[in-house]
């Protein structure tokens, strides 16, 4: 399941509440590659971790792109990203 936020600031508690209810094995936060995006991603990570939910939480940063859309345009395609995400989820489930 993928969930998007309209911006990187705010709405942390709503997503943390959802994680608390659903309790997925892994939450991956895709941070935009700028100060606001990174700060928002790490704030969200902290909000989720503060709930003490048995969930792995990771912030993924982009090396050569600003966001997922740009990554798919520059570095590869959607399938590369999906494969990386599926591989990480399989690691967590082991």
PyMOL Python script that loads the backbone (N, CA, C, O; Angstrom):
from pymol import cmd

cmd.read_pdbstr("""\
ATOM      1  N   UNK A   1       0.847  -1.176   0.000  1.00  0.00           N
ATOM      2  CA  UNK A   1       0.000   0.000   0.000  1.00  0.00           C
ATOM      3  C   UNK A   1       0.885   1.229   0.000  1.00  0.00           C
ATOM      4  O   UNK A   1       1.891   1.287   0.707  1.00  0.00           O
ATOM      5  N   UNK A   2       0.510   2.185  -0.781  1.00  0.00           N
ATOM      6  CA  UNK A   2       1.243   3.449  -0.834  1.00  0.00           C
ATOM      7  C   UNK A   2       0.331   4.575  -0.352  1.00  0.00           C
ATOM      8  O   UNK A   2      -0.859   4.610  -0.667  1.00  0.00           O
ATOM      9  N   UNK A   3       0.910   5.483   0.412  1.00  0.00           N
ATOM     10  CA  UNK A   3       0.181   6.635   0.920  1.00  0.00           C
ATOM     11  C   UNK A   3       1.004   7.863   0.607  1.00  0.00           C
ATOM     12  O   UNK A   3       2.210   7.880   0.852  1.00  0.00           O
ATOM     13  N   UNK A   4       0.377   8.881   0.076  1.00  0.00           N
ATOM     14  CA  UNK A   4       1.084  10.114  -0.230  1.00  0.00           C
ATOM     15  C   UNK A   4       0.635  11.239   0.674  1.00  0.00           C
ATOM     16  O   UNK A   4      -0.476  11.232   1.203  1.00  0.00           O
ATOM     17  N   UNK A   5       1.520  12.206   0.841  1.00  0.00           N
ATOM     18  CA  UNK A   5       1.175  13.410   1.601  1.00  0.00           C
ATOM     19  C   UNK A   5       1.232  14.589   0.658  1.00  0.00           C
ATOM     20  O   UNK A   5       2.028  14.612  -0.282  1.00  0.00           O
ATOM     21  N   UNK A   6       0.392  15.558   0.911  1.00  0.00           N
ATOM     22  CA  UNK A   6       0.342  16.728   0.032  1.00  0.00           C
ATOM     23  C   UNK A   6       1.602  17.576   0.138  1.00  0.00           C
ATOM     24  O   UNK A   6       1.971  18.264  -0.814  1.00  0.00           O
ATOM     25  N   UNK A   7       2.255  17.531   1.276  1.00  0.00           N
ATOM     26  CA  UNK A   7       3.534  18.215   1.444  1.00  0.00           C
ATOM     27  C   UNK A   7       4.288  17.543   2.579  1.00  0.00           C
ATOM     28  O   UNK A   7       3.766  16.644   3.238  1.00  0.00           O
ATOM     29  N   UNK A   8       5.492  17.975   2.796  1.00  0.00           N
ATOM     30  CA  UNK A   8       6.371  17.291   3.754  1.00  0.00           C
ATOM     31  C   UNK A   8       6.153  17.749   5.183  1.00  0.00           C
ATOM     32  O   UNK A   8       6.735  17.178   6.106  1.00  0.00           O
ATOM     33  N   UNK A   9       5.331  18.763   5.384  1.00  0.00           N
ATOM     34  CA  UNK A   9       5.135  19.321   6.712  1.00  0.00           C
ATOM     35  C   UNK A   9       3.732  18.985   7.207  1.00  0.00           C
ATOM     36  O   UNK A   9       2.749  19.157   6.485  1.00  0.00           O
ATOM     37  N   UNK A  10       3.653  18.514   8.421  1.00  0.00           N
ATOM     38  CA  UNK A  10       2.352  18.215   9.014  1.00  0.00           C
ATOM     39  C   UNK A  10       1.838  16.838   8.649  1.00  0.00           C
ATOM     40  O   UNK A  10       2.501  16.073   7.948  1.00  0.00           O
ATOM     41  N   UNK A  11       0.657  16.538   9.132  1.00  0.00           N
ATOM     42  CA  UNK A  11      -0.027  15.271   8.879  1.00  0.00           C
ATOM     43  C   UNK A  11       0.719  14.075   9.453  1.00  0.00           C
ATOM     44  O   UNK A  11       0.376  12.937   9.136  1.00  0.00           O
ATOM     45  N   UNK A  12       1.724  14.299  10.286  1.00  0.00           N
ATOM     46  CA  UNK A  12       2.484  13.184  10.849  1.00  0.00           C
ATOM     47  C   UNK A  12       1.606  12.287  11.697  1.00  0.00           C
ATOM     48  O   UNK A  12       1.650  11.063  11.571  1.00  0.00           O
ATOM     49  N   UNK A  13       0.804  12.897  12.565  1.00  0.00           N
ATOM     50  CA  UNK A  13       0.017  12.096  13.496  1.00  0.00           C
ATOM     51  C   UNK A  13      -0.989  11.209  12.772  1.00  0.00           C
ATOM     52  O   UNK A  13      -1.267  10.100  13.226  1.00  0.00           O
ATOM     53  N   UNK A  14      -1.546  11.686  11.636  1.00  0.00           N
ATOM     54  CA  UNK A  14      -2.510  10.871  10.899  1.00  0.00           C
ATOM     55  C   UNK A  14      -1.862   9.608  10.339  1.00  0.00           C
ATOM     56  O   UNK A  14      -2.436   8.523  10.423  1.00  0.00           O
ATOM     57  N   UNK A  15      -0.683   9.747   9.778  1.00  0.00           N
ATOM     58  CA  UNK A  15       0.020   8.583   9.243  1.00  0.00           C
ATOM     59  C   UNK A  15       0.513   7.675  10.367  1.00  0.00           C
ATOM     60  O   UNK A  15       0.474   6.452  10.238  1.00  0.00           O
ATOM     61  N   UNK A  16       0.971   8.260  11.451  1.00  0.00           N
ATOM     62  CA  UNK A  16       1.407   7.449  12.591  1.00  0.00           C
ATOM     63  C   UNK A  16       0.220   6.682  13.180  1.00  0.00           C
ATOM     64  O   UNK A  16       0.370   5.527  13.579  1.00  0.00           O
ATOM     65  N   UNK A  17      -0.955   7.311  13.238  1.00  0.00           N
ATOM     66  CA  UNK A  17      -2.164   6.616  13.701  1.00  0.00           C
ATOM     67  C   UNK A  17      -2.475   5.427  12.801  1.00  0.00           C
ATOM     68  O   UNK A  17      -2.832   4.354  13.287  1.00  0.00           O
ATOM     69  N   UNK A  18      -2.339   5.616  11.487  1.00  0.00           N
ATOM     70  CA  UNK A  18      -2.606   4.532  10.545  1.00  0.00           C
ATOM     71  C   UNK A  18      -1.630   3.375  10.748  1.00  0.00           C
ATOM     72  O   UNK A  18      -2.034   2.212  10.761  1.00  0.00           O
ATOM     73  N   UNK A  19      -0.353   3.694  10.907  1.00  0.00           N
ATOM     74  CA  UNK A  19       0.649   2.655  11.147  1.00  0.00           C
ATOM     75  C   UNK A  19       0.335   1.927  12.454  1.00  0.00           C
ATOM     76  O   UNK A  19       0.484   0.709  12.541  1.00  0.00           O
ATOM     77  N   UNK A  20      -0.091   2.665  13.453  1.00  0.00           N
ATOM     78  CA  UNK A  20      -0.441   2.076  14.737  1.00  0.00           C
ATOM     79  C   UNK A  20      -1.603   1.084  14.596  1.00  0.00           C
ATOM     80  O   UNK A  20      -1.613   0.040  15.248  1.00  0.00           O
ATOM     81  N   UNK A  21      -2.577   1.410  13.747  1.00  0.00           N
ATOM     82  CA  UNK A  21      -3.738   0.523  13.543  1.00  0.00           C
ATOM     83  C   UNK A  21      -3.410  -0.661  12.648  1.00  0.00           C
ATOM     84  O   UNK A  21      -3.797  -1.788  12.956  1.00  0.00           O
ATOM     85  N   UNK A  22      -2.703  -0.431  11.545  1.00  0.00           N
ATOM     86  CA  UNK A  22      -2.454  -1.467  10.540  1.00  0.00           C
ATOM     87  C   UNK A  22      -1.278  -2.360  10.936  1.00  0.00           C
ATOM     88  O   UNK A  22      -1.298  -3.565  10.686  1.00  0.00           O
ATOM     89  N   UNK A  23      -0.255  -1.769  11.553  1.00  0.00           N
ATOM     90  CA  UNK A  23       0.960  -2.479  11.984  1.00  0.00           C
ATOM     91  C   UNK A  23       1.640  -3.256  10.851  1.00  0.00           C
ATOM     92  O   UNK A  23       1.808  -4.472  10.938  1.00  0.00           O
ATOM     93  N   UNK A  24       2.023  -2.551   9.800  1.00  0.00           N
ATOM     94  CA  UNK A  24       2.729  -3.219   8.701  1.00  0.00           C
ATOM     95  C   UNK A  24       4.129  -3.640   9.138  1.00  0.00           C
ATOM     96  O   UNK A  24       4.678  -3.067  10.079  1.00  0.00           O
ATOM     97  N   UNK A  25       4.710  -4.625   8.476  1.00  0.00           N
ATOM     98  CA  UNK A  25       6.060  -5.044   8.860  1.00  0.00           C
ATOM     99  C   UNK A  25       7.127  -4.006   8.514  1.00  0.00           C
ATOM    100  O   UNK A  25       8.186  -3.968   9.141  1.00  0.00           O
ATOM    101  N   UNK A  26       6.847  -3.163   7.511  1.00  0.00           N
ATOM    102  CA  UNK A  26       7.830  -2.184   7.041  1.00  0.00           C
ATOM    103  C   UNK A  26       7.124  -0.918   6.580  1.00  0.00           C
ATOM    104  O   UNK A  26       6.121  -0.971   5.868  1.00  0.00           O
ATOM    105  N   UNK A  27       7.667   0.219   6.997  1.00  0.00           N
ATOM    106  CA  UNK A  27       7.235   1.524   6.488  1.00  0.00           C
ATOM    107  C   UNK A  27       8.450   2.160   5.841  1.00  0.00           C
ATOM    108  O   UNK A  27       9.472   2.362   6.498  1.00  0.00           O
ATOM    109  N   UNK A  28       8.348   2.477   4.565  1.00  0.00           N
ATOM    110  CA  UNK A  28       9.414   3.177   3.853  1.00  0.00           C
ATOM    111  C   UNK A  28       8.912   4.582   3.550  1.00  0.00           C
ATOM    112  O   UNK A  28       7.873   4.760   2.915  1.00  0.00           O
ATOM    113  N   UNK A  29       9.656   5.563   4.008  1.00  0.00           N
ATOM    114  CA  UNK A  29       9.319   6.969   3.773  1.00  0.00           C
ATOM    115  C   UNK A  29      10.241   7.478   2.677  1.00  0.00           C
ATOM    116  O   UNK A  29      11.462   7.469   2.829  1.00  0.00           O
ATOM    117  N   UNK A  30       9.658   7.918   1.583  1.00  0.00           N
ATOM    118  CA  UNK A  30      10.432   8.431   0.450  1.00  0.00           C
ATOM    119  C   UNK A  30      10.552   9.942   0.589  1.00  0.00           C
ATOM    120  O   UNK A  30       9.581  10.675   0.396  1.00  0.00           O
ATOM    121  N   UNK A  31      11.745  10.396   0.924  1.00  0.00           N
ATOM    122  CA  UNK A  31      11.972  11.815   1.185  1.00  0.00           C
ATOM    123  C   UNK A  31      12.358  12.536  -0.100  1.00  0.00           C
ATOM    124  O   UNK A  31      13.190  12.049  -0.864  1.00  0.00           O
ATOM    125  N   UNK A  32      11.752  13.701  -0.337  1.00  0.00           N
ATOM    126  CA  UNK A  32      12.255  14.557  -1.403  1.00  0.00           C
ATOM    127  C   UNK A  32      13.656  15.004  -1.014  1.00  0.00           C
ATOM    128  O   UNK A  32      13.958  15.169   0.169  1.00  0.00           O
ATOM    129  N   UNK A  33      14.498  15.196  -1.997  1.00  0.00           N
ATOM    130  CA  UNK A  33      15.905  15.494  -1.764  1.00  0.00           C
ATOM    131  C   UNK A  33      16.142  16.996  -1.604  1.00  0.00           C
ATOM    132  O   UNK A  33      16.880  17.612  -2.372  1.00  0.00           O
ATOM    133  N   UNK A  34      15.498  17.564  -0.589  1.00  0.00           N
ATOM    134  CA  UNK A  34      15.750  18.953  -0.204  1.00  0.00           C
ATOM    135  C   UNK A  34      15.578  19.036   1.306  1.00  0.00           C
ATOM    136  O   UNK A  34      15.120  18.083   1.936  1.00  0.00           O
ATOM    137  N   UNK A  35      15.944  20.172   1.885  1.00  0.00           N
ATOM    138  CA  UNK A  35      15.918  20.277   3.350  1.00  0.00           C
ATOM    139  C   UNK A  35      14.521  20.030   3.916  1.00  0.00           C
ATOM    140  O   UNK A  35      14.369  19.289   4.887  1.00  0.00           O
ATOM    141  N   UNK A  36      13.503  20.644   3.316  1.00  0.00           N
ATOM    142  CA  UNK A  36      12.138  20.476   3.820  1.00  0.00           C
ATOM    143  C   UNK A  36      11.684  19.025   3.701  1.00  0.00           C
ATOM    144  O   UNK A  36      11.070  18.489   4.624  1.00  0.00           O
ATOM    145  N   UNK A  37      11.977  18.392   2.583  1.00  0.00           N
ATOM    146  CA  UNK A  37      11.574  17.003   2.378  1.00  0.00           C
ATOM    147  C   UNK A  37      12.254  16.058   3.340  1.00  0.00           C
ATOM    148  O   UNK A  37      11.614  15.161   3.889  1.00  0.00           O
ATOM    149  N   UNK A  38      13.546  16.249   3.551  1.00  0.00           N
ATOM    150  CA  UNK A  38      14.290  15.398   4.478  1.00  0.00           C
ATOM    151  C   UNK A  38      13.844  15.624   5.917  1.00  0.00           C
ATOM    152  O   UNK A  38      13.661  14.667   6.670  1.00  0.00           O
ATOM    153  N   UNK A  39      13.669  16.892   6.303  1.00  0.00           N
ATOM    154  CA  UNK A  39      13.201  17.186   7.664  1.00  0.00           C
ATOM    155  C   UNK A  39      11.831  16.565   7.908  1.00  0.00           C
ATOM    156  O   UNK A  39      11.596  15.964   8.956  1.00  0.00           O
ATOM    157  N   UNK A  40      10.930  16.709   6.946  1.00  0.00           N
ATOM    158  CA  UNK A  40       9.585  16.147   7.093  1.00  0.00           C
ATOM    159  C   UNK A  40       9.606  14.634   7.191  1.00  0.00           C
ATOM    160  O   UNK A  40       8.859  14.048   7.974  1.00  0.00           O
ATOM    161  N   UNK A  41      10.458  14.000   6.400  1.00  0.00           N
ATOM    162  CA  UNK A  41      10.550  12.542   6.421  1.00  0.00           C
ATOM    163  C   UNK A  41      11.068  12.046   7.766  1.00  0.00           C
ATOM    164  O   UNK A  41      10.532  11.089   8.324  1.00  0.00           O
ATOM    165  N   UNK A  42      12.100  12.688   8.283  1.00  0.00           N
ATOM    166  CA  UNK A  42      12.654  12.251   9.565  1.00  0.00           C
ATOM    167  C   UNK A  42      11.721  12.601  10.731  1.00  0.00           C
ATOM    168  O   UNK A  42      11.703  11.892  11.737  1.00  0.00           O
ATOM    169  N   UNK A  43      10.954  13.679  10.609  1.00  0.00           N
ATOM    170  CA  UNK A  43       9.944  13.985  11.630  1.00  0.00           C
ATOM    171  C   UNK A  43       8.862  12.904  11.644  1.00  0.00           C
ATOM    172  O   UNK A  43       8.433  12.468  12.712  1.00  0.00           O
ATOM    173  N   UNK A  44       8.424  12.474  10.466  1.00  0.00           N
ATOM    174  CA  UNK A  44       7.433  11.408  10.376  1.00  0.00           C
ATOM    175  C   UNK A  44       7.989  10.108  10.958  1.00  0.00           C
ATOM    176  O   UNK A  44       7.299   9.406  11.697  1.00  0.00           O
ATOM    177  N   UNK A  45       9.238   9.795  10.621  1.00  0.00           N
ATOM    178  CA  UNK A  45       9.864   8.596  11.171  1.00  0.00           C
ATOM    179  C   UNK A  45       9.849   8.652  12.702  1.00  0.00           C
ATOM    180  O   UNK A  45       9.511   7.661  13.350  1.00  0.00           O
ATOM    181  N   UNK A  46      10.205   9.783  13.277  1.00  0.00           N
ATOM    182  CA  UNK A  46      10.220   9.930  14.739  1.00  0.00           C
ATOM    183  C   UNK A  46       8.828   9.757  15.332  1.00  0.00           C
ATOM    184  O   UNK A  46       8.666   9.110  16.367  1.00  0.00           O
ATOM    185  N   UNK A  47       7.831  10.330  14.684  1.00  0.00           N
ATOM    186  CA  UNK A  47       6.446  10.208  15.163  1.00  0.00           C
ATOM    187  C   UNK A  47       6.016   8.742  15.195  1.00  0.00           C
ATOM    188  O   UNK A  47       5.377   8.303  16.151  1.00  0.00           O
ATOM    189  N   UNK A  48       6.362   7.989  14.160  1.00  0.00           N
ATOM    190  CA  UNK A  48       5.993   6.571  14.113  1.00  0.00           C
ATOM    191  C   UNK A  48       6.767   5.792  15.179  1.00  0.00           C
ATOM    192  O   UNK A  48       6.186   4.977  15.897  1.00  0.00           O
ATOM    193  N   UNK A  49       8.066   6.040  15.283  1.00  0.00           N
ATOM    194  CA  UNK A  49       8.883   5.313  16.264  1.00  0.00           C
ATOM    195  C   UNK A  49       8.466   5.627  17.698  1.00  0.00           C
ATOM    196  O   UNK A  49       8.565   4.768  18.574  1.00  0.00           O
ATOM    197  N   UNK A  50       7.999   6.853  17.944  1.00  0.00           N
ATOM    198  CA  UNK A  50       7.543   7.233  19.284  1.00  0.00           C
ATOM    199  C   UNK A  50       6.336   6.413  19.722  1.00  0.00           C
ATOM    200  O   UNK A  50       6.064   6.298  20.917  1.00  0.00           O
ATOM    201  N   UNK A  51       5.614   5.843  18.765  1.00  0.00           N
ATOM    202  CA  UNK A  51       4.430   5.028  19.090  1.00  0.00           C
ATOM    203  C   UNK A  51       4.807   3.635  19.583  1.00  0.00           C
ATOM    204  O   UNK A  51       3.944   2.901  20.065  1.00  0.00           O
ATOM    205  N   UNK A  52       6.062   3.263  19.472  1.00  0.00           N
ATOM    206  CA  UNK A  52       6.550   1.943  19.912  1.00  0.00           C
ATOM    207  C   UNK A  52       5.820   0.796  19.214  1.00  0.00           C
ATOM    208  O   UNK A  52       5.561  -0.245  19.818  1.00  0.00           O
ATOM    209  N   UNK A  53       5.494   0.996  17.942  1.00  0.00           N
ATOM    210  CA  UNK A  53       4.843  -0.039  17.145  1.00  0.00           C
ATOM    211  C   UNK A  53       5.919  -0.996  16.632  1.00  0.00           C
ATOM    212  O   UNK A  53       7.014  -0.560  16.275  1.00  0.00           O
ATOM    213  N   UNK A  54       5.624  -2.273  16.594  1.00  0.00           N
ATOM    214  CA  UNK A  54       6.564  -3.293  16.106  1.00  0.00           C
ATOM    215  C   UNK A  54       6.631  -3.218  14.579  1.00  0.00           C
ATOM    216  O   UNK A  54       6.148  -4.114  13.886  1.00  0.00           O
ATOM    217  N   UNK A  55       7.221  -2.163  14.070  1.00  0.00           N
ATOM    218  CA  UNK A  55       7.316  -1.919  12.636  1.00  0.00           C
ATOM    219  C   UNK A  55       8.692  -1.383  12.304  1.00  0.00           C
ATOM    220  O   UNK A  55       9.201  -0.505  12.999  1.00  0.00           O
ATOM    221  N   UNK A  56       9.302  -1.903  11.248  1.00  0.00           N
ATOM    222  CA  UNK A  56      10.562  -1.335  10.746  1.00  0.00           C
ATOM    223  C   UNK A  56      10.222  -0.031  10.018  1.00  0.00           C
ATOM    224  O   UNK A  56       9.292   0.004   9.212  1.00  0.00           O
ATOM    225  N   UNK A  57      10.959   1.020  10.294  1.00  0.00           N
ATOM    226  CA  UNK A  57      10.744   2.312   9.637  1.00  0.00           C
ATOM    227  C   UNK A  57      12.068   2.759   9.030  1.00  0.00           C
ATOM    228  O   UNK A  57      13.096   2.802   9.707  1.00  0.00           O
ATOM    229  N   UNK A  58      12.025   3.092   7.738  1.00  0.00           N
ATOM    230  CA  UNK A  58      13.225   3.541   7.042  1.00  0.00           C
ATOM    231  C   UNK A  58      12.901   4.782   6.213  1.00  0.00           C
ATOM    232  O   UNK A  58      11.822   4.888   5.629  1.00  0.00           O
ATOM    233  N   UNK A  59      13.829   5.699   6.172  1.00  0.00           N
ATOM    234  CA  UNK A  59      13.735   6.847   5.274  1.00  0.00           C
ATOM    235  C   UNK A  59      14.667   6.580   4.106  1.00  0.00           C
ATOM    236  O   UNK A  59      15.864   6.360   4.295  1.00  0.00           O
ATOM    237  N   UNK A  60      14.118   6.600   2.902  1.00  0.00           N
ATOM    238  CA  UNK A  60      14.927   6.425   1.695  1.00  0.00           C
ATOM    239  C   UNK A  60      15.171   7.788   1.079  1.00  0.00           C
ATOM    240  O   UNK A  60      14.234   8.535   0.794  1.00  0.00           O
ATOM    241  N   UNK A  61      16.441   8.102   0.879  1.00  0.00           N
ATOM    242  CA  UNK A  61      16.836   9.360   0.249  1.00  0.00           C
ATOM    243  C   UNK A  61      17.310   9.066  -1.177  1.00  0.00           C
ATOM    244  O   UNK A  61      17.751   7.958  -1.481  1.00  0.00           O
ATOM    245  N   UNK A  62      17.214  10.049  -2.020  1.00  0.00           N
ATOM    246  CA  UNK A  62      17.614   9.909  -3.424  1.00  0.00           C
ATOM    247  C   UNK A  62      19.021  10.446  -3.601  1.00  0.00           C
ATOM    248  O   UNK A  62      19.354  11.515  -3.090  1.00  0.00           O
ATOM    249  N   UNK A  63      19.851   9.702  -4.329  1.00  0.00           N
ATOM    250  CA  UNK A  63      21.208  10.162  -4.595  1.00  0.00           C
ATOM    251  C   UNK A  63      21.267  11.158  -5.743  1.00  0.00           C
ATOM    252  O   UNK A  63      21.968  12.166  -5.661  1.00  0.00           O
ATOM    253  N   UNK A  64      20.542  10.880  -6.799  1.00  0.00           N
ATOM    254  CA  UNK A  64      20.687  11.705  -8.001  1.00  0.00           C
ATOM    255  C   UNK A  64      19.370  12.291  -8.486  1.00  0.00           C
ATOM    256  O   UNK A  64      19.297  12.800  -9.605  1.00  0.00           O
ATOM    257  N   UNK A  65      18.348  12.229  -7.677  1.00  0.00           N
ATOM    258  CA  UNK A  65      17.035  12.749  -8.087  1.00  0.00           C
ATOM    259  C   UNK A  65      16.400  13.453  -6.896  1.00  0.00           C
ATOM    260  O   UNK A  65      16.798  13.249  -5.749  1.00  0.00           O
ATOM    261  N   UNK A  66      15.404  14.286  -7.191  1.00  0.00           N
ATOM    262  CA  UNK A  66      14.701  14.996  -6.131  1.00  0.00           C
ATOM    263  C   UNK A  66      13.585  14.155  -5.524  1.00  0.00           C
ATOM    264  O   UNK A  66      13.285  14.294  -4.338  1.00  0.00           O
ATOM    265  N   UNK A  67      12.967  13.287  -6.320  1.00  0.00           N
ATOM    266  CA  UNK A  67      11.846  12.493  -5.826  1.00  0.00           C
ATOM    267  C   UNK A  67      11.665  11.262  -6.701  1.00  0.00           C
ATOM    268  O   UNK A  67      12.423  11.057  -7.649  1.00  0.00           O
ATOM    269  N   UNK A  68      10.679  10.451  -6.393  1.00  0.00           N
ATOM    270  CA  UNK A  68      10.458   9.208  -7.129  1.00  0.00           C
ATOM    271  C   UNK A  68      10.175   9.463  -8.605  1.00  0.00           C
ATOM    272  O   UNK A  68      10.675   8.743  -9.470  1.00  0.00           O
ATOM    273  N   UNK A  69       9.390  10.463  -8.886  1.00  0.00           N
ATOM    274  CA  UNK A  69       9.060  10.774 -10.286  1.00  0.00           C
ATOM    275  C   UNK A  69      10.330  11.085 -11.080  1.00  0.00           C
ATOM    276  O   UNK A  69      10.513  10.577 -12.186  1.00  0.00           O
ATOM    277  N   UNK A  70      11.195  11.909 -10.522  1.00  0.00           N
ATOM    278  CA  UNK A  70      12.435  12.263 -11.205  1.00  0.00           C
ATOM    279  C   UNK A  70      13.363  11.058 -11.301  1.00  0.00           C
ATOM    280  O   UNK A  70      14.038  10.881 -12.314  1.00  0.00           O
ATOM    281  N   UNK A  71      13.407  10.226 -10.261  1.00  0.00           N
ATOM    282  CA  UNK A  71      14.217   9.010 -10.294  1.00  0.00           C
ATOM    283  C   UNK A  71      13.819   8.138 -11.475  1.00  0.00           C
ATOM    284  O   UNK A  71      14.676   7.645 -12.208  1.00  0.00           O
ATOM    285  N   UNK A  72      12.518   7.952 -11.655  1.00  0.00           N
ATOM    286  CA  UNK A  72      12.036   7.106 -12.756  1.00  0.00           C
ATOM    287  C   UNK A  72      12.383   7.708 -14.113  1.00  0.00           C
ATOM    288  O   UNK A  72      12.607   6.971 -15.074  1.00  0.00           O
ATOM    289  N   UNK A  73      12.432   9.025 -14.207  1.00  0.00           N
ATOM    290  CA  UNK A  73      12.767   9.686 -15.465  1.00  0.00           C
ATOM    291  C   UNK A  73      14.271   9.641 -15.755  1.00  0.00           C
ATOM    292  O   UNK A  73      14.678   9.493 -16.907  1.00  0.00           O
ATOM    293  N   UNK A  74      15.089   9.769 -14.715  1.00  0.00           N
ATOM    294  CA  UNK A  74      16.534   9.890 -14.900  1.00  0.00           C
ATOM    295  C   UNK A  74      17.253   8.544 -14.773  1.00  0.00           C
ATOM    296  O   UNK A  74      17.988   8.142 -15.674  1.00  0.00           O
ATOM    297  N   UNK A  75      17.039   7.856 -13.659  1.00  0.00           N
ATOM    298  CA  UNK A  75      17.861   6.714 -13.280  1.00  0.00           C
ATOM    299  C   UNK A  75      17.340   5.357 -13.716  1.00  0.00           C
ATOM    300  O   UNK A  75      18.075   4.372 -13.647  1.00  0.00           O
ATOM    301  N   UNK A  76      16.147   5.278 -14.144  1.00  0.00           N
ATOM    302  CA  UNK A  76      15.644   3.950 -14.474  1.00  0.00           C
ATOM    303  C   UNK A  76      14.160   3.994 -14.718  1.00  0.00           C
ATOM    304  O   UNK A  76      13.639   4.884 -15.390  1.00  0.00           O
ATOM    305  N   UNK A  77      13.505   3.025 -14.165  1.00  0.00           N
ATOM    306  CA  UNK A  77      12.066   2.993 -14.346  1.00  0.00           C
ATOM    307  C   UNK A  77      11.401   2.553 -13.061  1.00  0.00           C
ATOM    308  O   UNK A  77      12.062   2.221 -12.077  1.00  0.00           O
ATOM    309  N   UNK A  78      10.100   2.557 -13.089  1.00  0.00           N
ATOM    310  CA  UNK A  78       9.330   2.209 -11.906  1.00  0.00           C
ATOM    311  C   UNK A  78       9.661   0.807 -11.410  1.00  0.00           C
ATOM    312  O   UNK A  78       9.662   0.567 -10.202  1.00  0.00           O
ATOM    313  N   UNK A  79       9.939  -0.109 -12.307  1.00  0.00           N
ATOM    314  CA  UNK A  79      10.191  -1.493 -11.913  1.00  0.00           C
ATOM    315  C   UNK A  79      11.456  -1.629 -11.066  1.00  0.00           C
ATOM    316  O   UNK A  79      11.506  -2.469 -10.168  1.00  0.00           O
ATOM    317  N   UNK A  80      12.469  -0.822 -11.336  1.00  0.00           N
ATOM    318  CA  UNK A  80      13.690  -0.846 -10.518  1.00  0.00           C
ATOM    319  C   UNK A  80      13.344  -0.504  -9.075  1.00  0.00           C
ATOM    320  O   UNK A  80      13.799  -1.169  -8.144  1.00  0.00           O
ATOM    321  N   UNK A  81      12.547   0.524  -8.900  1.00  0.00           N
ATOM    322  CA  UNK A  81      12.132   0.933  -7.558  1.00  0.00           C
ATOM    323  C   UNK A  81      11.279  -0.148  -6.900  1.00  0.00           C
ATOM    324  O   UNK A  81      11.502  -0.490  -5.738  1.00  0.00           O
ATOM    325  N   UNK A  82      10.323  -0.679  -7.617  1.00  0.00           N
ATOM    326  CA  UNK A  82       9.433  -1.713  -7.067  1.00  0.00           C
ATOM    327  C   UNK A  82      10.242  -2.934  -6.637  1.00  0.00           C
ATOM    328  O   UNK A  82       9.989  -3.495  -5.572  1.00  0.00           O
ATOM    329  N   UNK A  83      11.198  -3.346  -7.442  1.00  0.00           N
ATOM    330  CA  UNK A  83      12.030  -4.497  -7.092  1.00  0.00           C
ATOM    331  C   UNK A  83      12.843  -4.237  -5.820  1.00  0.00           C
ATOM    332  O   UNK A  83      12.984  -5.129  -4.983  1.00  0.00           O
ATOM    333  N   UNK A  84      13.370  -3.038  -5.672  1.00  0.00           N
ATOM    334  CA  UNK A  84      14.127  -2.694  -4.468  1.00  0.00           C
ATOM    335  C   UNK A  84      13.224  -2.736  -3.242  1.00  0.00           C
ATOM    336  O   UNK A  84      13.620  -3.241  -2.192  1.00  0.00           O
ATOM    337  N   UNK A  85      12.027  -2.213  -3.371  1.00  0.00           N
ATOM    338  CA  UNK A  85      11.086  -2.204  -2.263  1.00  0.00           C
ATOM    339  C   UNK A  85      10.646  -3.623  -1.896  1.00  0.00           C
ATOM    340  O   UNK A  85      10.583  -3.966  -0.716  1.00  0.00           O
ATOM    341  N   UNK A  86      10.346  -4.440  -2.891  1.00  0.00           N
ATOM    342  CA  UNK A  86       9.943  -5.834  -2.622  1.00  0.00           C
ATOM    343  C   UNK A  86      11.077  -6.608  -1.955  1.00  0.00           C
ATOM    344  O   UNK A  86      10.842  -7.389  -1.033  1.00  0.00           O
ATOM    345  N   UNK A  87      12.300  -6.391  -2.419  1.00  0.00           N
ATOM    346  CA  UNK A  87      13.448  -7.060  -1.828  1.00  0.00           C
ATOM    347  C   UNK A  87      13.620  -6.680  -0.362  1.00  0.00           C
ATOM    348  O   UNK A  87      13.902  -7.537   0.475  1.00  0.00           O
ATOM    349  N   UNK A  88      13.452  -5.417  -0.056  1.00  0.00           N
ATOM    350  CA  UNK A  88      13.581  -4.953   1.355  1.00  0.00           C
ATOM    351  C   UNK A  88      12.484  -5.553   2.214  1.00  0.00           C
ATOM    352  O   UNK A  88      12.744  -5.959   3.347  1.00  0.00           O
ATOM    353  N   UNK A  89      11.263  -5.617   1.701  1.00  0.00           N
ATOM    354  CA  UNK A  89      10.151  -6.192   2.443  1.00  0.00           C
ATOM    355  C   UNK A  89      10.388  -7.667   2.722  1.00  0.00           C
ATOM    356  O   UNK A  89      10.089  -8.147   3.815  1.00  0.00           O
ATOM    357  N   UNK A  90      10.923  -8.392   1.743  1.00  0.00           N
ATOM    358  CA  UNK A  90      11.243  -9.805   1.962  1.00  0.00           C
ATOM    359  C   UNK A  90      12.298  -9.959   3.057  1.00  0.00           C
ATOM    360  O   UNK A  90      12.210 -10.885   3.864  1.00  0.00           O
ATOM    361  N   UNK A  91      13.293  -9.069   3.101  1.00  0.00           N
ATOM    362  CA  UNK A  91      14.310  -9.109   4.150  1.00  0.00           C
ATOM    363  C   UNK A  91      13.682  -8.946   5.534  1.00  0.00           C
ATOM    364  O   UNK A  91      14.056  -9.644   6.477  1.00  0.00           O
ATOM    365  N   UNK A  92      12.735  -8.029   5.649  1.00  0.00           N
ATOM    366  CA  UNK A  92      12.100  -7.752   6.939  1.00  0.00           C
ATOM    367  C   UNK A  92      11.251  -8.935   7.387  1.00  0.00           C
ATOM    368  O   UNK A  92      11.188  -9.238   8.578  1.00  0.00           O
ATOM    369  N   UNK A  93      10.611  -9.590   6.459  1.00  0.00           N
ATOM    370  CA  UNK A  93       9.721 -10.701   6.788  1.00  0.00           C
ATOM    371  C   UNK A  93      10.477 -11.961   7.192  1.00  0.00           C
ATOM    372  O   UNK A  93       9.881 -12.872   7.767  1.00  0.00           O
ATOM    373  N   UNK A  94      11.773 -12.034   6.905  1.00  0.00           N
ATOM    374  CA  UNK A  94      12.561 -13.241   7.259  1.00  0.00           C
ATOM    375  C   UNK A  94      12.879 -13.284   8.715  1.00  0.00           C
ATOM    376  O   UNK A  94      13.528 -14.221   9.178  1.00  0.00           O
TER     377      UNK A  94
END
""", "prot")
cmd.dss("prot")
cmd.show_as("cartoon", "prot")
cmd.util.cbc("prot")
cmd.orient("prot")
